[in-house]
Amino acid sequence: MFAIAAAIALSGCASSPVQSVPTDVENGPGHVAAELKRLEPLVAKGDAEAEYRLGHMYSHGEGVPKDAAKALVLYRASAAQGDADGENALGVSYYKGEGVPEDLDQAIAHYWQAAAQGNAKAEYNLGFNYLRGTGLPLDPTEAAKWFKLSAAQGYVLAEYQLGWMYDEGVGVERDNTLALKWYRAAAAQGDPDAENNLGLMYDDGRGVPRSVEQAMAWYRQAAQKGSVKAMNNLAIVYRFGDQGQPTDYGQAVFWYSKSAEQDNSKAENNLGVMYEEGLGVAKDMQRAVALYRSAAAQSYGEAQANLGRLYEYGIGVERDYAQAFRWYSAGAKQGVGSAENGLGAMYANGEGVAKNEVAAEKLFRSAAAHGSSGGLLNIAKAYFVGVNHPANPAAGYALAYVVADMKDAPSDAASVRDSMRKELNAEQLAKITGLIERMRQQDPLAVLDGEARN
């Protein structure tokens, strides 16, 4: 059996920023109509700011039919008079290919012109392009410089992106205090990605005392604004419970479903687990398989591993080793431990592929390195009976003992451990206490390999 892991979702890992340039118009048709009436006579007089704002309305279809060509004409007129917002918006048009053929060189040139005037949006856009290496050399350090300039002016997207860079140590030294500072600044302006990531920092206790209550409050705030990552994260807390928060499968299913409805692959996989295990919903393997398939089609490795497991054992589908091999291989290529472990088991048993114990052990070791306790247990079995190595029952048992105590231990770990113990002699039993302690304090595989060499 393989542990079905839920994945906490971090927002903003170099995610595409919103390249649009919003006006200050309030929502609602009445406000938009009033703004249109105000702008048109100003544009007729050649007012540069009005040209930019009316161009934005045509670009986004606010109160007028969406018309990229008209927007472009107005942006050009505004930029020609040196208006920084018009210059930046013209760059955005070239970046997106709206009303004009896509041209990154032209986009960057207009961003530079606007940024030279201290335009926060253009500074952000330069930072984004340095971060992605689009139109500019890939340079996270330079990206951070431009995000700092933009964030210093209170531009919310730059505040958020700068928080993420400090959070992940991209282009700057990792710094939880600064990550919190910039996430808070962006969250104060209602940015849902920043709210979600603040939730993660409270969930993990990074830079703040760990508080699941605070984490949930931030996740909920972001989820109510439509953040699919926050919906999934909120569901995870309800699914497992933590720090006084009781398990609530009904709420977990609700939030997983909300996120999955928007094609979030992590939520689809996690909701699939709920249907497979009948948690908060009636057990429904057909629905579980459909959810795993949808997530796997988006290249989500955990879902690919789950499909591999279902096909290997014939759970909810006809047993099909070729399909199991296919899906395990797809997940293994992404470094998903459960997929590597499942693929290793197929090589070890000669299921759907020629038996290859060397390839199997290599996969088990990679699975263990990626956090799969199942991979460690399979290595323990191999050492116990002597597959690829001289048999070392004491060392194999010691590793199985350590695995059985892990929080995410495979369901059969305790029975495997107990079966091994029955086969040990007095001399072997005398060695195991010291081995177990060393494996708990050090890398268990390094201890195991050391024993094999002795």
Secondary structure, 3 states (H helix, E strand, C coil): CCCCCCCCCCCCCCCCCCCCCCCCCCCCHHHHHHHHHHHHHHHHCCCHHHHHHHHHHHHHCCCCCCCHHHHHHHHHHHHHCCCHHHHHHHHHHHHHCCCCCCCHHHHHHHHHHHHCCCCHHHHHHHHHHHHHCCCCCCCHHHHHHHHHHHHCCCCHHHHHHHHHHHHHCCCCCCCHHHHHHHHHHHHHCCCHHHHHHHHHHHHHCCCCCCCHHHHHHHHHHHHCCCCHHHHHHHHHHHHHCECCECCCHHHHHHHHHHHHCCCCHHHHHHHHHHHHHCCCCCCCHHHHHHHHHHHHHCCCHHHHHHHHHHHHHCCCCCCCHHHHHHHHHHHHHCCCHHHHHHHHHHHHHCCCCCCCHHHHHHHHHHHHHCCCHHHHHHHHHHHHHCCCCCCCHHHHHHHHHHHHCCCCCCCCHHHHHHHHHHCCCHHHHHHHHHHHHHHHHCCHHHHHHHHHHC
